[in-house]
Amino acid sequence: MTGSARLDTHKRGGDSMLGRYHYYRLHPFTLDELPPKITPQDAFNRLMSVGGFPEPFLDFNEREARRWREERYDRIIRDDIRDLENIKNIQSMALLLRLLRERVGGTINVSNLAKDLKVSPITVAKWIDVFEKMYLVFKVGAYSKNLPRALQKPFKVYFFDNADVLGDKGAVFENLCANHLLKRCHFWQDHTGEQWELKFLRDKEGHEVDFVLIKDEKIEELIEAKWSDSNISSGLKYFTQRLETKRSVQIVADQKKYFKKDGFECIHPIEYFKKFW
């Protein structure tokens, strides 16, 4: 509701209120939660161009959406971060945000970013954590049954505002899928108390799957996001054969024919995300 970390900061002070309220995380609009008179296809177009935050989503004006986004950056970076975090190098931090916007879908190398910004890797890692607190980005880590090993693995960064992504349609669409999947995980956690996680899969040989839904430390679903390729990815085939999973899905946005075959599903995002309650 606030769009910033101030509410979380307020939670850390005073009476815990334990047992007297339940905490729900509210996300931007998605394909399974739409205002009246906005069709799923219209909503998909809006999400791909102006993002899911209420003001730009409902107005659907790209010029006004850009202005809204710049004002949001300015408010978060120059007001919230200045008030809530002891960070002086705001210009370099803003540049890091720009670099992350260009790297959606790829693993983040903190050391390389630190060299580009001429700061320490520890500083870059701290700044990314601050962006998370401010609900600008969220991290998706690599899946591993070995927790210490998982903590050392690389991670990916996605944006809560889909229009923040600076990249091709494939990167924007992957971010859209990440947003929807994280929203589902948060809802299931907040509503049922079950432990849900969103991860990605990659091994040393380069086999990769974009997203893994994990419930109580067990893989529920493997998900690949593609803009226009209906051929089941080699990574999805590879891990489906080696892991026990209930469902393997390739979500494809720009495709005429969809199918279920040999344990795999090729499905349109509107069909996949239309309902999960």
Secondary structure, DSSP 8 states (H G I E B T S, - for coil): --SSSHHHHHHTSS---TTS---------BTTB--TT--HHHHHHHHHHT-SSHHHHHH--HHHHHHHHHHHHHHIIIIIHHHHS----HHHHHHHHHHHHT-TTSEE-HHHHHHHHTS-HHHHHHHHHHHHHTTSEEEEEE--SSHHHHHHS-EEEEESSGGG--S-HHHHHHHHHHHHHHHHHHHHHHHH---EEEEEEE-TT--EEEEEEEETTEEEEEEEEESS--S--HHHHHHHHHS--SEEEEEESS-S--EEETTEEEE-HHHHHS---
